[in-house]
Amino acid sequence: VSTQSTGLISMKRKGIKKGPEAKEEDNNYFGQENNKHKVDSSSVENEAAEEIFQHLRQADTKETIEKSQPRSSVSLPVFSSILVFLFIQLTYLRTLYPSVPGGDSGELIISSCQLSVAHPPGYPLFTLLSHVFSQFISIFFPSSSPAWRVNFFTSFISSLSLGFLFLSIYQWTLSISSSLLSVFLLAFSPVFWMYSIQAEVFALNNLFISILLFLYFLYCRNRSNKLAYLGAFVSGLSMANQQTILFFLIPFVLHILFIGRKTLLSYRSLLLLSISFLLGLTPYFILIFFGSTAKKYSWGDMLSVSGFISHLLRQEYGTFRLYSGSEDEAARGGYFSPDFSKRLSLYMEHFRENTYEVGIPLSVISLLTSMRKLKSAHQSTGLFLLVALVIYLLGFFKLANMPISHPLKRGVLRRFFIQADIYFSLVIGYGISSVSWFFFGKGRSTILGGLVLLLLWQQLHVNYNEVDQSNNFYFHHFGRSILQPLPNNSILLVNGGQHLIFPLLLVFQSSLIHSSSDLYCNIPFYLQLCEGMRSDVDILPIQTMTFDWYVKTQSKLYPNVTFPGIVYHPYKPGGYSIATFLEKNIPRKRPIFVAGNFKDDDKSHEQNFRTIPFARVQRVIRKDRKVNVPEEMKKNLNMMQNISFSMPDIFADPRYGNSKYGDECWEREVVTDYWSAIFNRAYLFLIGALDLDQELEKDPNPDKNRAMKRNLLNQSISDLVSVVKQISRAEQLGKEVDYVVPRDTVVATYQNLGIALDHSREWSSVTSDGQQDYTFAFRMLWCMRRLIALNPPDDVRTQVMTTLRQWESFFQQSSIPEPLDPWK
């Protein structure tokens, strides 16, 4: 028996006084009404309350318990939780990714397909469970893709977690309507929903937290050591999935030990708790089985003790770091640093938006109400959740060194908000119950029932279209566009971090922009290893080649590839550079391509090799090899036409007022990569056209070369103009200049387009009626002004300003008016 806002029990020091004024709701397992204990509300004493609670819990016989605490049927809350599970599961299923999503999903699906080791810490439990689930589902859906089946598994686990969360909230609030409101508020929030319909480990993490909370409320009532041992085992299992749950387990374990200190702090109980927890960690040993057989794109050396421990502790990423990149924001200061404040502010903004601005006041009311009296374990739930929230928000966000200035990485960070959202879901549920009881009393069920329907309508109306991915095949098409055009038996080097953009004309400096290895690595590997596409191509992840275990465990899987050392690292003993790798493999007569770019800190290939555009990737050739640019133009145009697919719309969608695929989505990376490839192709054509100038000087009959130059320039201008249209569209909608393609690409686009237009004037300077035509000159000036506005490098700015002033002076002296829009 505990004091609740949903049913107060008052007791006198000398006994229990029965009376109609003290009628209450029982606070047993499923919170059924209890009209047997009726007390005088005028003399509440916490000591007596705890004494009565202990008496009821320690009753000697079943008859005594039944007399003091009659329980009605448990079917209503259980049946409600089943309905919650089914409704959410069906909704998730309708919005499920039909194929491979972006991010880590591709790699996790690969691990599930072939039972291999995923990136640290390996996620053995997710891999095993999703594999078994996928095999079972394939019986009923034999034509479904491996990606869809693992996505289905994630949605199933996420829906199940919400069913347990409903029961947990109900045990605390004794209100089905309050529990429904809180669960639906979480279930159909954009971030939680999005990571429930794609292959990710967060859904399983949510399930473990929900189960542990459910066991916690059971233990608060029954104080059974068996429940504590089961909780310890589930805690170990949860650590075998996602290690961020440690921020929940610390306050959870300490709180359970405190409220059960009379029985759990004995040597025997502590030993059994430790054994139970360690048994839960045993799925990590499955990694040894997964790694015992060499598989492509399987991480780590699981057959050595050092390799196993290194993988388990995430040493390759940094054990206490979320992000392995060079930009370590967490190192810039402590809890009062601007970076920590930005991450915390980002979460609070996320929380306010997902709870329609009522989450914070409801949470405050809930915590204050639940912590008024802390004599019973049940009443201390609010304090436990508050401590768990503080530990997670302060601890995780201090270690979460993800650079949120980068939109994509900011979007990746948001998925870690889900764990805190679950804590708040409990708190909000109790707040709803307290407020509704205060204002509406016994009539609150009708009011809350109406609010549940209203919330469901609002959530589905606002978020359904934004989250719905049922027609999203963009990543599948993206991977196919990389693999399909490659010649037979090619070598494809994949890497992220940087994406090669050709140097600016007249400057000749490499310009590098951020991209992500997940697109270039996970998607092609998934299509090859899970769907059997282009098995003749050897895909090599450049970044993974830098790990000491890679050549040892993976080289045997690539018999037609020469690894000229024990590790890709030019500064390690026995290591090799990328130039050495290319020198050893190009003589094997296998074409080599790179998707993304070579590592930024290894420029050894630049001395003897260069790259040229080849559809969505770059082909690696020797510098002394002459390129037939017109021939390459025909090949590229044909290949791009054959692999073309509709691009995600990253601009505003009038159906719901914003972009379905904003700057924090992986879909935007697909768009950026496409337009970067178009720019690279335009650069190749422009360079080829300018190189023909030398041929024209030597050729006594230059008509053929003039025609080729004209075709190359026209195609280059066409490609560059298509990029400009995308940039202009983004600017018209108030987006940043680098919304479609990176800023360096924008600068290079305007510069190269101006140069192409300048060289095209010789064929378009006279109209059909013999008048001088300055259309190309006007367009060139437009490009130059846009370029100056972007603050290009000083040497570029000087050259452009000189040319710009000359043309402006010419038009002024000739009294030739410039059109407002030279492109019309």
C-alpha positions in Angstrom: 0.0 0.0 0.0 1.5 3.4 -0.9 0.2 6.9 -1.1 -0.8 7.9 -4.6 -2.5 10.9 -6.2 -4.8 8.3 -7.7 -5.9 6.9 -4.3 -4.7 8.2 -0.9 -4.6 5.9 2.1 -4.6 7.4 5.6 -3.9 5.5 8.7 -4.1 6.2 12.4 -1.2 5.2 14.7 -3.4 2.7 16.6 -5.1 1.0 13.7 -7.2 1.3 10.6 -10.5 3.1 10.8 -13.0 2.1 8.2 -15.2 4.7 6.6 -16.6 5.8 3.3 -14.4 8.9 3.3 -11.2 6.8 2.7 -12.3 4.8 -0.3 -9.3 4.3 -2.7 -7.8 2.5 -5.6 -5.6 -0.4 -4.7 -2.0 -0.1 -5.7 -1.4 -3.8 -6.4 0.3 -5.2 -9.5 -2.3 -4.1 -12.0 -3.9 -1.4 -9.8 -7.4 -2.7 -9.4 -9.8 -0.9 -7.1 -9.7 -1.8 -3.4 -12.6 -0.8 -1.2 -11.5 -3.0 1.7 -9.0 -0.6 3.2 -10.7 2.6 4.2 -9.1 4.9 6.6 -9.5 8.3 8.2 -7.7 10.9 6.1 -7.2 13.3 9.0 -4.1 11.6 10.5 -1.7 10.3 7.9 1.5 8.8 9.3 4.2 7.5 7.0 5.5 5.1 9.6 2.2 3.4 10.0 1.8 3.3 6.2 5.1 1.4 5.8 4.1 -0.9 8.7 0.9 -1.8 7.1 2.6 -2.3 3.7 5.1 -4.7 5.3 2.2 -6.6 7.1 0.3 -7.1 3.9 3.4 -8.1 1.9 4.5 -10.6 4.6 1.2 -12.3 5.2 1.5 -15.9 6.2 -1.2 -17.4 4.1 -2.8 -16.9 0.7 -6.2 -16.4 2.5 -4.9 -13.5 4.5 -3.6 -11.7 1.4 -6.9 -12.3 -0.4 -8.8 -10.9 2.5 -6.7 -7.8 2.9 -6.1 -7.1 -0.8 -8.7 -8.6 -3.1 -7.6 -8.5 -6.8 -9.9 -8.4 -9.7 -9.1 -9.8 -13.2 -5.8 -8.8 -14.7 -7.1 -9.1 -18.2 -7.9 -5.4 -18.8 -4.4 -3.9 -18.6 -2.8 -7.0 -20.3 -5.4 -6.9 -23.1 -4.8 -3.1 -23.4 -1.0 -3.7 -23.8 -1.6 -6.3 -26.5 -3.8 -3.9 -28.4 -1.1 -1.2 -28.0 1.4 -3.6 -29.4 -0.7 -4.6 -32.4 -1.8 -1.1 -33.3 1.7 0.3 -33.2 3.1 -2.7 -35.1 0.6 -2.4 -37.9 1.3 1.3 -38.2 5.1 0.7 -38.2 4.7 -2.1 -40.8 2.8 0.3 -43.2 5.7 2.8 -43.0 8.6 0.3 -43.1 11.7 0.8 -45.3 11.1 -1.7 -48.1 14.8 -2.1 -48.8 18.2 -1.1 -47.3 18.2 2.2 -45.4 21.1 4.6 -44.9 23.5 4.8 -42.0 24.6 1.8 -40.1 21.5 -0.2 -41.2 23.2 -1.7 -44.2 26.1 -3.1 -42.1 23.7 -4.5 -39.5 21.7 -6.2 -42.2 24.8 -7.7 -43.6 25.8 -9.1 -40.2 22.3 -10.5 -39.8 22.4 -12.1 -43.3 25.8 -13.9 -42.9 26.2 -14.0 -39.1 29.3 -11.9 -39.2 30.7 -9.4 -36.7 29.4 -5.8 -36.9 31.4 -2.7 -36.0 32.4 -2.4 -32.3 31.2 -3.6 -29.9 29.8 -6.2 -32.3 26.1 -6.3 -31.4 25.9 -10.1 -31.1 22.4 -10.2 -29.6 20.9 -8.1 -32.4 22.7 -10.1 -35.0 21.5 -13.4 -33.7 17.9 -12.5 -33.0 17.4 -10.6 -36.2 18.9 -13.6 -38.2 16.5 -16.1 -36.5 13.6 -13.7 -37.0 14.4 -13.2 -40.6 14.6 -16.9 -41.3 11.2 -17.4 -39.7 9.6 -14.5 -41.5 11.0 -15.7 -44.9 8.7 -18.7 -44.5 5.7 -16.4 -44.8 7.3 -13.8 -47.1 9.6 -15.8 -49.3 10.0 -13.0 -51.9 10.9 -10.3 -49.4 14.4 -8.8 -49.3 16.8 -9.5 -46.5 16.7 -5.8 -45.7 12.9 -5.7 -45.3 13.0 -8.7 -43.0 15.5 -7.1 -40.6 13.6 -3.8 -40.8 10.5 -5.8 -39.8 12.4 -7.3 -36.9 13.2 -3.8 -35.6 9.6 -2.7 -35.8 8.5 -5.8 -34.0 10.9 -5.3 -31.2 10.1 -1.6 -30.9 6.4 -2.3 -30.7 7.0 -4.9 -28.1 9.0 -2.4 -26.0 6.1 0.0 -26.1 3.8 -2.8 -24.8 6.0 -3.3 -21.8 6.4 0.4 -21.4 2.6 0.7 -21.3 2.4 -1.8 -18.4 5.2 -0.1 -16.6 3.5 3.3 -16.7 0.2 1.7 -15.7 1.7 0.2 -12.6 2.8 3.6 -11.5 -0.3 5.6 -12.6 -3.1 3.0 -12.2 -4.7 4.7 -15.3 -5.0 3.1 -18.7 -5.8 6.4 -20.4 -2.8 8.2 -19.0 -0.6 5.2 -20.0 -2.0 5.3 -23.5 -1.4 9.0 -23.9 2.2 8.8 -22.8 3.0 5.7 -24.9 1.4 7.1 -28.1 3.2 10.4 -27.5 6.5 8.5 -27.7 5.6 5.9 -30.3 4.6 8.3 -33.0 7.2 11.0 -32.3 9.4 11.4 -35.5 12.7 10.2 -34.1 11.4 7.2 -32.2 9.2 6.2 -35.2 12.0 6.6 -37.7 14.4 4.3 -35.8 11.6 1.8 -35.3 11.2 1.1 -39.0 14.8 0.5 -40.1 17.4 -2.0 -39.0 19.0 -0.4 -35.9 20.0 -1.6 -32.5 18.1 1.2 -30.7 14.8 -0.8 -30.7 16.3 -3.7 -28.8 17.8 -1.2 -26.4 14.3 0.3 -25.8 12.9 -3.2 -25.2 15.5 -4.0 -22.5 14.8 -0.6 -20.7 11.1 -1.3 -20.8 11.4 -4.8 -19.5 13.7 -3.6 -16.7 11.2 -0.9 -15.7 8.4 -3.5 -15.7 10.5 -5.8 -13.5 11.3 -2.8 -11.2 7.6 -2.1 -10.5 7.0 -5.8 -9.9 9.9 -5.9 -7.4 8.6 -2.8 -5.6 5.5 -4.8 -4.8 6.7 -8.3 -4.3 10.3 -7.9 -3.2 11.1 -11.3 -4.6 14.8 -12.0 -5.0 14.0 -14.1 -8.1 12.8 -10.9 -9.8 16.1 -9.2 -8.8 18.1 -12.1 -10.3 16.0 -11.9 -13.5 16.6 -8.2 -13.6 20.4 -8.7 -13.3 20.3 -11.2 -16.1 18.3 -8.9 -18.4 20.8 -6.1 -17.5 23.6 -8.3 -18.7 21.7 -9.1 -21.9 21.1 -5.3 -22.5 24.9 -4.7 -22.3 25.3 -7.3 -25.0 23.3 -5.0 -27.3 24.1 -1.4 -26.8 26.5 -0.1 -24.2 24.9 3.3 -23.7 22.3 1.5 -21.5 25.0 1.6 -18.8 23.8 5.1 -18.0 20.4 3.6 -17.1 21.8 0.5 -15.3 23.9 2.5 -12.9 21.0 4.3 -11.1 18.7 1.3 -11.7 21.0 -1.2 -9.9 21.8 1.2 -7.1 18.1 1.9 -6.5 17.1 -1.8 -6.5 20.0 -2.6 -4.0 18.8 0.2 -1.8 15.1 -0.7 -1.6 16.0 -4.4 -1.3 18.9 -3.9 1.0 17.5 -6.2 3.7 17.7 -9.2 1.5 19.9 -8.3 -1.5 23.0 -7.1 0.3 23.8 -10.5 1.7 26.9 -12.4 0.3 24.7 -15.1 -1.2 22.4 -12.6 -3.0 25.2 -10.5 -4.3 26.9 -13.5 -5.6 23.8 -14.7 -7.4 23.1 -11.2 -8.8 26.7 -11.1 -10.2 26.4 -14.5 -11.7 23.1 -13.6 -13.3 24.6 -10.4 -14.8 27.6 -12.2 -16.1 25.4 -14.9 -17.7 23.6 -12.1 -19.5 26.9 -11.0 -21.0 27.5 -14.4 -22.6 26.2 -13.4 -26.1 29.5 -11.6 -26.6 31.1 -15.0 -26.8 29.0 -15.6 -29.9 31.3 -13.1 -31.6 34.0 -15.8 -31.5 31.7 -18.1 -33.4 30.8 -15.4 -35.9 34.5 -14.6 -36.4 35.7 -18.2 -36.6 34.8 -18.3 -40.3 36.2 -15.6 -42.6 33.4 -13.4 -44.1 33.7 -10.3 -46.2 33.0 -7.1 -44.3 33.3 -8.8 -40.9 35.1 -6.8 -38.3 37.9 -7.6 -36.0 40.1 -10.6 -35.1 37.8 -12.5 -32.8 40.1 -15.5 -32.5 42.7 -13.6 -30.5 42.2 -12.5 -26.9 43.5 -9.0 -27.7 41.3 -8.6 -30.8 38.2 -9.8 -28.9 38.8 -7.4 -26.0 39.6 -4.5 -28.3 36.4 -5.0 -30.2 34.4 -5.4 -27.0 35.7 -2.2 -25.6 35.4 -0.2 -28.9 39.1 0.7 -28.8 39.1 1.4 -32.5 36.5 4.2 -32.0 37.7 5.2 -28.6 36.1 3.4 -25.6 34.7 6.6 -24.1 33.9 8.3 -27.4 30.9 8.2 -29.6 32.5 9.6 -32.8 35.9 8.4 -34.1 36.5 11.4 -36.3 39.2 14.0 -35.8 36.8 16.7 -34.6 36.5 15.8 -31.0 34.2 18.4 -29.6 34.1 16.7 -26.2 37.7 17.6 -25.7 37.0 21.3 -26.0 35.7 21.8 -22.5 33.8 20.5 -19.5 30.1 20.6 -18.7 30.0 24.3 -19.0 31.6 24.4 -22.5 29.6 25.7 -25.4 29.7 22.3 -27.2 28.1 20.5 -24.2 25.5 23.3 -23.9 24.7 23.0 -27.6 24.1 19.2 -27.3 21.9 19.7 -24.3 20.0 22.5 -25.9 19.4 20.3 -29.0 17.9 17.6 -26.8 15.6 20.1 -25.0 14.4 21.5 -28.3 13.7 18.0 -29.5 11.8 17.2 -26.3 9.7 20.3 -26.5 8.8 19.6 -30.1 7.9 16.0 -29.6 5.7 16.7 -26.6 3.9 19.7 -28.0 5.4 22.0 -25.4 3.6 20.3 -22.5 6.3 17.8 -21.7 8.3 20.0 -19.4 5.5 21.3 -17.2 4.0 17.7 -17.0 7.4 16.4 -16.0 7.9 19.0 -13.3 4.5 18.3 -11.8 5.1 14.5 -12.0 8.5 14.7 -10.2 7.3 17.1 -7.5 4.1 15.0 -6.9 5.9 11.7 -6.8 8.7 12.8 -4.5 6.5 14.4 -1.8 7.0 11.5 0.5 9.8 9.0 -0.1 9.1 6.4 2.7 8.0 3.6 0.3 10.0 2.2 -2.6 7.1 2.9 -4.9 7.1 6.6 -4.0 10.8 6.9 -4.8 10.3 6.0 -8.4 10.2 9.7 -9.3 13.6 10.3 -7.6 15.0 7.2 -9.4 13.9 8.5 -12.8 15.2 12.0 -12.1 18.6 10.6 -11.2 18.6 8.4 -14.3 17.8 11.4 -16.5 20.5 13.5 -14.9 23.1 10.8 -15.3 22.2 10.2 -18.9 22.0 13.8 -20.0 25.2 14.8 -18.2 27.1 11.6 -18.7 26.2 10.7 -22.3 26.2 14.3 -23.7 29.7 14.8 -22.2 31.0 11.8 -24.0 29.0 12.3 -27.1 31.7 14.1 -29.1 29.6 14.1 -32.3 30.2 17.4 -34.2 26.7 18.7 -34.3 27.8 21.6 -36.6 27.6 19.0 -39.4 23.9 18.4 -40.2 24.2 14.7 -40.9 26.1 14.0 -37.7 23.6 16.1 -35.8 20.9 13.8 -37.2 22.9 10.8 -36.2 23.2 12.2 -32.6 19.4 12.5 -32.4 18.8 8.8 -32.3 20.6 8.7 -28.9 17.8 10.9 -27.5 15.4 8.0 -27.5 16.8 6.5 -24.3 16.1 9.8 -22.4 12.7 10.0 -24.1 11.7 6.6 -22.5 12.5 8.0 -19.0 10.4 11.1 -19.8 7.6 8.9 -21.1 7.2 7.4 -17.6 7.4 10.8 -16.0 4.9 12.4 -18.4 2.4 9.5 -17.8 2.5 10.1 -14.1 2.1 13.8 -14.6 -1.0 13.3 -16.8 -2.5 11.1 -14.2 -1.9 13.5 -11.4 -3.2 16.6 -13.3 -6.3 14.7 -14.6 -7.1 13.4 -11.1 -6.7 16.9 -9.6 -9.0 18.6 -12.2 -11.5 15.9 -13.1 -11.5 13.3 -10.3 -13.5 10.3 -11.1 -14.6 11.7 -14.4 -11.1 11.7 -15.8 -11.4 8.5 -17.7 -13.8 10.0 -20.2 -11.7 13.1 -20.6 -8.5 11.2 -21.0 -10.1 8.8 -23.5 -11.0 11.7 -25.7 -7.4 13.1 -25.4 -6.0 9.7 -26.5 -8.1 9.8 -29.7 -7.2 13.5 -30.3 -3.5 12.8 -29.8 -3.5 9.8 -32.1 -5.2 11.8 -34.8 -2.7 14.7 -34.3 0.4 12.4 -34.3 -0.6 10.5 -37.4 -1.8 13.5 -39.3 1.4 15.5 -38.6 4.1 12.8 -38.7 2.8 10.0 -40.9 3.8 11.4 -44.2 7.1 12.7 -42.9 8.1 9.3 -41.5 6.5 7.0 -44.1 9.3 5.2 -46.0 7.3 2.5 -47.7 8.4 3.7 -51.1 12.0 4.6 -50.2 14.2 2.6 -52.6 16.7 5.5 -52.9 19.6 3.7 -51.2 19.1 0.5 -53.1 19.1 2.5 -56.4 22.2 4.4 -55.2 24.1 1.2 -54.6 23.0 -0.3 -57.9 24.1 2.9 -59.7 27.6 2.4 -58.3 28.0 -1.4 -59.0 26.1 -1.9 -62.2 28.3 0.2 -64.6 31.6 -1.3 -63.4 33.5 -3.6 -65.9 33.8 -7.3 -65.1 36.2 -8.2 -62.4 36.8 -4.6 -61.2 38.3 -3.5 -57.9 36.2 -1.0 -56.1 37.8 1.0 -53.3 35.1 2.6 -51.1 35.7 5.3 -48.5 33.9 8.2 -46.9 35.0 11.1 -44.9 36.0 13.0 -48.0 34.5 13.1 -51.5 36.8 14.2 -54.4 35.8 17.4 -56.2 37.9 18.3 -59.1 40.2 21.3 -58.7 39.0 24.8 -59.6 40.1 25.9 -63.0 43.0 28.4 -63.0 43.8 27.4 -59.4 44.5 23.7 -59.6 44.2 22.9 -55.9 42.3 19.9 -54.6 39.0 20.8 -53.0 37.7 18.2 -50.5 34.2 18.0 -49.0 32.7 15.9 -46.3 30.7 12.8 -47.2 30.1 9.5 -45.4 31.6 6.1 -45.7 28.3 4.4 -44.7 26.8 5.1 -48.1 29.8 4.0 -50.2 30.6 1.0 -48.0 27.4 -0.4 -46.5 25.1 -0.1 -49.5 27.3 -1.8 -52.2 28.4 -4.4 -49.7 24.7 -5.2 -48.8 23.7 -5.5 -52.5 26.6 -7.9 -53.1 26.6 -10.0 -50.0 22.9 -10.2 -49.2 21.3 -9.8 -52.7 24.1 -11.3 -54.8 24.6 -8.3 -57.1 28.0 -8.1 -58.9 29.8 -10.8 -57.0 32.6 -10.5 -59.5 33.6 -7.1 -58.1 36.1 -7.0 -55.2 34.9 -4.2 -52.8 37.6 -3.0 -50.5 36.8 -0.5 -47.7 39.8 1.9 -47.5 39.2 3.0 -43.9 38.8 -0.6 -42.6 42.1 -1.6 -44.4 43.9 0.6 -41.9 43.1 -1.7 -39.0 45.8 -4.2 -38.0 43.4 -7.2 -38.3 42.2 -6.5 -41.8 44.9 -8.1 -44.0 45.1 -11.0 -41.5 41.4 -11.9 -41.6 40.2 -10.6 -45.0 43.1 -11.1 -47.5 42.2 -14.7 -48.0 38.8 -13.7 -49.3 40.4 -11.6 -52.1 42.7 -14.1 -53.9 42.9 -11.8 -57.0 44.0 -8.7 -55.0 47.6 -8.1 -53.9 48.1 -6.6 -50.5 51.7 -5.3 -50.4 52.0 -5.4 -46.6 50.4 -6.4 -43.4 48.4 -3.2 -42.9 47.5 -0.1 -44.9 49.6 2.4 -43.1 52.6 4.0 -44.8 54.3 4.9 -41.5 54.0 1.5 -39.7 56.6 -1.3 -40.0 55.4 -3.6 -42.7 52.7 -1.1 -43.8 52.0 0.1 -47.3 50.7 3.2 -49.0 47.8 3.6 -51.4 50.3 4.2 -54.2 52.0 0.9 -53.5 48.7 -0.8 -53.5 47.8 0.7 -56.9 51.3 -0.2 -58.3 50.8 -3.8 -57.3 47.3 -4.2 -58.6 47.1 -2.2 -61.8 49.5 -4.6 -63.7 47.0 -7.4 -63.0 44.8 -5.8 -65.7 41.9 -5.3 -63.4 40.3 -1.8 -63.6 40.4 0.0 -60.3 37.7 2.5 -59.2 37.2 4.6 -56.1 33.8 5.6 -54.6 34.4 8.5 -52.3 38.0 9.4 -52.1 41.4 8.2 -50.9 42.4 8.9 -47.4 43.1 12.6 -46.9 46.4 11.9 -45.0 47.8 9.7 -47.8 48.5 11.6 -51.0 51.1 9.1 -52.3 48.9 8.3 -55.3 49.0 11.9 -56.7 52.5 11.5 -58.0 51.7 8.8 -60.6 48.0 8.4 -60.7 44.8 10.4 -61.3 41.1 9.8 -61.4 38.5 10.5 -64.1 34.7 10.4 -63.7 33.0 7.0 -64.4 29.3 7.2 -63.8 28.9 7.7 -60.0 32.5 6.7 -59.1 36.1 7.6 -60.2 38.3 5.5 -62.3 42.0 5.3 -61.3 44.5 5.6 -64.2 48.1 6.5 -64.6 48.9 10.1 -65.2 50.8 9.3 -68.4 47.8 7.6 -69.9 46.1 9.8 -72.5 42.3 10.1 -72.1 40.0 10.3 -75.1 37.6 12.8 -73.6 34.9 12.7 -76.4 34.8 8.9 -76.0 34.6 9.3 -72.2 31.8 11.8 -72.7 29.7 9.3 -74.7 30.4 6.5 -72.1 29.4 8.7 -69.2 26.3 10.0 -70.7 25.1 6.5 -71.6 26.0 5.1 -68.2 24.3 7.9 -66.3 21.2 7.5 -68.4 21.1 3.7 -67.8 21.4 4.0 -64.0 19.3 7.1 -63.6 16.6 7.0 -60.9 14.3 9.6 -59.2 16.1 11.7 -56.6 14.7 12.2 -53.1 13.0 15.6 -52.9 15.1 17.5 -50.3 13.1 20.7 -50.7 9.9 21.7 -49.0 6.9 19.5 -49.5 3.6 21.4 -49.5 1.7 18.5 -47.9 3.3 19.1 -44.5 5.2 22.4 -44.9 8.8 21.2 -44.6 11.2 18.8 -46.3 10.7 15.2 -45.8 14.4 14.6 -46.3 16.1 17.5 -44.7 19.7 18.2 -44.2 20.0 15.7 -41.3 18.9 12.8 -43.4 20.9 10.2 -45.3 18.7 10.8 -48.4 20.2 14.2 -48.7 23.7 12.6 -49.0 22.4 10.6 -52.0 21.3 13.9 -53.7 24.6 15.6 -52.8 26.6 12.7 -54.3 24.6 12.8 -57.5 25.1 16.5 -58.2 28.7 16.2 -57.2 29.1 13.5 -59.8 27.4 15.7 -62.4 29.8 18.5 -61.5 32.8 16.2 -61.8 31.6 15.0 -65.2 31.2 18.7 -66.4 34.7 19.4 -65.3 36.1 16.5 -67.3 34.3 17.7 -70.4 35.5 21.3 -69.9 39.1 20.2 -69.5 38.8 18.1 -72.6 37.4 21.0 -74.6 40.3 23.3 -73.4 42.9 20.7 -74.3 41.6 20.6 -77.8 42.8 24.2 -78.2 46.3 22.9 -78.5 45.1 20.3 -81.1 43.5 23.1 -83.1 46.7 25.0 -83.3 48.5 22.0 -84.7 45.8 20.6 -87.0 45.8 22.0 -90.5 42.1 20.9 -90.9 40.6 21.7 -87.5 36.9 21.4 -88.3 36.6 18.0 -86.6 38.3 19.2 -83.5 36.2 22.3 -83.5 33.0 20.2 -83.6 34.3 18.0 -80.7 35.2 21.1 -78.7 31.8 22.5 -79.2 30.1 19.3 -78.1 32.2 19.1 -75.0 31.6 22.7 -74.1 27.9 22.4 -74.7 27.6 19.3 -72.5 29.8 20.8 -69.8 27.6 24.0 -69.8 24.4 21.8 -69.7 25.7 19.9 -66.6 26.9 23.0 -64.8 23.6 24.8 -65.5 21.7 21.8 -64.0 23.7 22.1 -60.9 23.2 25.9 -60.8 19.4 25.3 -61.0 19.5 23.2 -57.9 21.5 25.7 -56.1 19.2 28.5 -57.1 16.1 26.5 -56.1 17.6 26.0 -52.6 18.4 29.7 -52.2 14.9 30.7 -53.3 13.5 28.5 -50.5 15.8 30.2 -48.0 18.3 27.3 -47.7 22.0 27.7 -47.3 24.1 28.0 -50.4 25.7 24.6 -49.8 22.3 22.9 -49.2 22.5 20.8 -52.4 26.2 20.5 -52.9 29.1 21.6 -50.7 30.3 25.2 -50.8 33.5 24.3 -52.6 31.5 22.7 -55.3 29.2 25.8 -55.6 32.3 28.1 -56.0 33.8 25.8 -58.6 30.5 25.5 -60.5 30.1 29.2 -61.0 33.8 29.6 -62.0 33.9 26.7 -64.4 30.5 27.7 -66.0 31.9 31.2 -66.6 35.0 29.8 -68.3 32.9 27.5 -70.4 30.6 30.3 -71.5 33.6 32.5 -72.3 35.0 29.8 -74.7 31.5 29.2 -76.2 31.1 32.8 -77.4 33.0 32.2 -80.6 30.1 30.0 -81.9 27.3 32.1 -80.6 28.4 35.7 -81.1 26.2 36.5 -84.2 22.5 36.0 -84.4 20.6 34.8 -87.5 19.9 38.5 -88.6 23.6 39.4 -88.4 23.4 41.2 -85.0 26.0 40.7 -82.3 24.7 38.2 -79.7 26.0 38.7 -76.1 23.9 36.1 -74.4 26.9 34.0 -73.4 28.8 37.0 -72.2 25.8 38.2 -70.0 25.5 34.7 -68.5 29.2 34.6 -67.9 29.0 37.9 -66.0 26.1 36.5 -64.0 28.3 33.6 -63.0 31.2 35.8 -62.1 29.1 38.0 -59.8 27.7 35.0 -58.0 31.2 33.7 -57.6 32.5 37.0 -56.1 29.5 36.9 -53.6 30.8 33.5 -52.3 34.2 34.9 -51.4 36.4 32.5 -53.4 40.1 32.2 -52.8 42.1 35.4 -53.3 43.8 34.4 -56.5 40.5 33.3 -58.0 38.8 36.5 -56.8 41.6 38.7 -58.4 41.3 37.0 -61.8 37.5 37.1 -61.8 37.3 40.7 -60.8 39.7 41.7 -63.6 37.6 39.9 -66.2 34.4 41.2 -64.7 35.5 44.9 -64.8 36.7 44.5 -68.4 33.3 43.2 -69.6 31.3 45.7 -67.5 33.4 48.6 -68.9 32.8 47.2 -72.5 29.0 47.1 -72.1 29.0 50.6 -70.6 31.0 52.1 -73.4 28.9 50.3 -76.0 25.7 51.3 -74.3 24.5 47.7 -74.3 22.0 47.1 -71.5 22.2 43.9 -69.5 19.1 41.8 -69.2 17.7 41.2 -65.7 17.8 37.5 -66.2 20.3 36.3 -68.8 19.0 32.7 -68.6 15.6 33.6 -70.0 
